[in-house]
Amino acid sequence: MSIGTFTFRPLDPLRDAELLHGWVTHPKAAFWMMQDARLQDVEREYMRIAADEHHHAHLGLRDGEPAFLMERYDPRYVELAGLYEPEPGDVGMHFLVAPADRPVHGFTRAVITAVMEELFADPDTRRVVVEPDVGNKAVHALNEAVGFVPAREIDKPEKRALLSFCTREQFLRARGVTA
């Protein structure tokens, strides 16, 4: 069974806020830390991201329909500034899969794979950096499946996080692609 075709488009904070609100306040999105957000809070947060030259949000589409969110950021300025020693070509990433009435086996792994392909499509991207909550075991397993290697735990203002890295070579190796 085919999972579908994934594409990306820039998130429109006003047009997409209602959709996102349903996603980020869903119980399965607890690690997104917006459980109690109002629609206006979601609009405000994504307007802030849209105005930030170092942080970008994209809606992931499955066969043309919204299915997930991807955020790309420059860790020198956003999220991880001062928490680790960035290298040239580092790109930070967050992703959130929309809640589904009928989950599709392998869908989330297909999404993170598509997100990584999108990030590495930029030749300047040398390494993807993530900082999920230390308690988010499901995302740690997904990250490992696509090549991420944990570095260490770090304290962020909002959480204790597992700082992990994935180079282009590690991603390709995890996918069984040899250079």
C-alpha positions in Angstrom: 0.0 0.0 0.0 1.3 3.4 -1.0 1.6 6.1 1.7 1.2 8.8 -0.9 3.1 11.7 -2.3 4.5 14.3 0.0 5.0 18.0 -0.9 5.7 21.1 1.1 4.4 24.6 1.0 5.1 27.6 3.3 2.7 27.8 6.2 0.2 30.7 6.0 -0.2 31.7 9.7 -3.7 33.2 9.3 -5.1 30.7 6.8 -3.7 27.6 8.4 -4.1 28.6 12.1 -7.4 26.8 12.6 -6.1 23.6 11.1 -2.9 23.8 13.2 -4.8 24.6 16.3 -6.6 21.3 16.1 -3.2 19.5 15.6 -1.2 21.2 18.4 -3.9 20.9 21.0 -4.6 17.3 20.3 -3.6 14.9 23.2 -1.1 13.1 20.8 0.7 16.4 20.4 1.5 16.8 24.2 5.3 17.2 23.5 4.5 20.2 21.2 3.6 22.0 24.5 0.6 23.9 23.1 -2.1 21.8 24.7 -3.9 24.8 26.2 -3.3 27.2 23.3 -6.2 29.2 22.0 -6.6 29.8 18.2 -5.2 33.3 18.7 -2.1 31.8 20.5 -1.5 29.6 17.5 -1.9 32.5 15.1 0.5 34.6 17.1 3.1 31.9 17.4 3.2 31.2 13.7 3.1 34.9 12.8 6.2 35.2 15.0 7.9 32.4 13.2 6.9 33.9 9.8 8.5 37.1 10.8 11.7 35.4 11.9 14.4 35.2 9.2 16.0 32.2 11.0 12.8 30.1 11.5 10.4 28.8 8.9 7.3 26.7 9.1 6.0 24.6 6.2 2.8 22.6 5.8 3.5 19.0 4.6 0.9 17.8 2.2 0.0 14.1 1.5 -1.5 13.9 -2.0 -2.3 17.6 -1.8 -4.0 17.4 1.6 -2.4 18.9 4.9 -0.9 16.0 6.9 2.0 17.4 8.9 4.0 20.4 10.0 7.7 21.0 9.5 9.7 23.7 11.1 13.2 24.5 9.9 15.4 26.8 11.9 19.0 28.1 12.2 20.2 26.7 15.6 22.7 29.5 15.9 19.9 32.0 16.5 16.7 30.0 17.4 16.0 27.2 19.9 19.6 26.2 20.5 21.5 29.5 20.6 24.2 29.1 23.3 23.3 25.5 24.1 25.8 23.8 21.8 28.6 24.6 19.4 27.0 24.9 16.0 28.9 23.8 12.9 28.5 25.3 9.4 25.6 23.7 7.6 23.6 22.9 10.8 19.8 23.1 10.4 17.4 22.6 13.2 14.1 20.7 12.6 10.8 20.1 14.3 7.9 18.0 12.8 4.4 17.2 13.9 2.1 14.7 12.2 -1.6 15.5 12.1 -3.8 13.4 14.4 -5.6 10.7 12.4 -8.8 8.8 13.0 -7.3 5.8 11.3 -3.5 5.7 11.6 -1.6 4.4 8.6 1.2 2.0 9.5 4.6 3.5 8.6 3.2 7.0 8.0 5.1 8.9 10.6 8.4 7.3 9.5 7.6 8.2 5.9 6.9 11.8 7.1 10.2 12.1 8.9 12.0 10.6 5.9 10.3 13.2 3.6 11.2 16.0 6.0 14.9 14.9 6.1 14.9 14.6 2.2 13.5 18.1 2.0 16.2 19.5 4.4 19.0 17.7 2.7 17.7 18.9 -0.8 19.5 22.1 0.2 23.2 21.5 -0.6 24.2 23.9 2.2 22.6 21.5 4.8 25.4 19.4 6.2 23.7 18.2 9.5 20.2 18.3 10.9 19.9 19.0 14.6 16.9 18.1 16.8 16.2 18.6 20.5 13.1 16.5 21.5 11.9 16.1 25.0 13.9 13.4 26.8 10.7 11.7 27.6 9.5 11.4 24.0 10.7 7.9 23.4 8.6 7.4 20.2 10.4 10.3 18.5 13.8 9.1 19.7 13.1 5.8 17.9 12.0 7.6 14.8 15.1 9.8 14.8 17.4 6.9 15.3 15.7 5.1 12.4 16.6 7.9 10.0 20.2 8.2 11.2 20.2 10.6 14.2 22.8 10.0 16.9 22.1 11.3 20.4 24.9 13.6 21.7 23.7 14.6 25.2 20.9 15.9 27.3 20.5 19.7 27.5 18.4 22.0 29.6 16.2 24.3 27.6 13.9 26.9 29.3 10.8 24.7 28.5 12.2 21.2 28.8 15.0 18.8 29.3 16.0 17.8 25.7 18.0 15.1 23.9 20.3 16.9 21.5 20.8 14.7 18.5 22.5 15.1 15.1 22.2 13.5 11.7 24.6 14.1 8.8 23.7 13.6 5.2 25.9 10.5 5.2 24.2 9.1 8.3 20.7 9.7 6.8 21.7 8.0 3.5 23.2 5.0 5.4 20.0 4.6 7.5 18.1 4.5 4.2 20.4 1.9 2.8 21.9 4.2 0.2 25.6 4.0 -0.4 27.5 6.9 -1.8 
